[in-house]
Amino acid sequence: MDWQNWQPRQLANLCFIVKDGRVLLIRKKRGLGAGKINGPGGKLESGETAHDAAVRETQEEIGVTPLLLEDRGVVRFQFTDGYSLHCAVFVARDFTGDMIETDEALPMWFPVDGVPFHEMWEDDQHWLPHVLAGGSFQGWFEFDGEKMLSKRVELSA
């Protein structure tokens, strides 16, 4: 994969709310990764920043507004069918509002040390524990459908 000249087809974000030793995740009900557990997030709208999209998507998917967002890195995905995605990753330390289930997502709390990686995208296990522990990262992943073909992850403090 020529990551030097890689261009994403889509820009997106993920937002992990971490509070009191727990992380708020969702079971995605539709779209890419339907049925999997992940953080709230989604595609950027025209003119929107990744930060603003993370707030909007979290509000739309589970009814809460994440607060004190921290930019923790970027995941780059290339799929064998040609789809490519640049995904900014944020951690929020608090939120406001009342959590709800929507047509898009079922919210669920998990202990930070009990994240169900076996129900998530295969790449998550390579960077999410570091992010939940306070670190940052950069990641490059190739997938054929839901099967990871290659990975490169750079972790930082």
Secondary structure in CASP SS format (residue, H / E / C, confidence):
PFRMAT SS
TARGET T0000
AUTHOR 0000-0000-0000
METHOD secondary structure of the structure
MODEL  1
M C 1.00
D C 1.00
W H 1.00
Q H 1.00
N H 1.00
W C 1.00
Q C 1.00
P C 1.00
R C 1.00
Q E 1.00
L E 1.00
A E 1.00
N E 1.00
L E 1.00
C E 1.00
F E 1.00
I E 1.00
V E 1.00
K E 1.00
D C 1.00
G C 1.00
R E 1.00
V E 1.00
L E 1.00
L E 1.00
I E 1.00
R E 1.00
K E 1.00
K C 1.00
R C 1.00
G C 1.00
L C 1.00
G C 1.00
A C 1.00
G C 1.00
K C 1.00
I E 1.00
N E 1.00
G C 1.00
P C 1.00
G E 1.00
G E 1.00
K E 1.00
L C 1.00
E C 1.00
S C 1.00
G C 1.00
E C 1.00
T C 1.00
A H 1.00
H H 1.00
D H 1.00
A H 1.00
A H 1.00
V H 1.00
R H 1.00
E H 1.00
T H 1.00
Q H 1.00
E H 1.00
E H 1.00
I H 1.00
G C 1.00
V C 1.00
T E 1.00
P E 1.00
L E 1.00
L C 1.00
L C 1.00
E E 1.00
D E 1.00
R E 1.00
G E 1.00
V E 1.00
V E 1.00
R E 1.00
F E 1.00
Q E 1.00
F E 1.00
T C 1.00
D C 1.00
G C 1.00
Y C 1.00
S E 1.00
L E 1.00
H E 1.00
C E 1.00
A E 1.00
V E 1.00
F E 1.00
V E 1.00
A E 1.00
R C 1.00
D E 1.00
F E 1.00
T E 1.00
G C 1.00
D C 1.00
M C 1.00
I C 1.00
E C 1.00
T C 1.00
D C 1.00
E C 1.00
A E 1.00
L E 1.00
P E 1.00
M E 1.00
W E 1.00
F E 1.00
P E 1.00
V H 1.00
D H 1.00
G H 1.00
V C 1.00
P C 1.00
F H 1.00
H H 1.00
E H 1.00
M C 1.00
W C 1.00
E C 1.00
D C 1.00
D H 1.00
Q H 1.00
H H 1.00
W H 1.00
L H 1.00
P H 1.00
H H 1.00
V H 1.00
L H 1.00
A C 1.00
G C 1.00
G C 1.00
S E 1.00
F E 1.00
Q E 1.00
G E 1.00
W E 1.00
F E 1.00
E E 1.00
F E 1.00
D E 1.00
G C 1.00
E C 1.00
K E 1.00
M E 1.00
L E 1.00
S E 1.00
K E 1.00
R E 1.00
V E 1.00
E E 1.00
L E 1.00
S E 1.00
A C 1.00
END
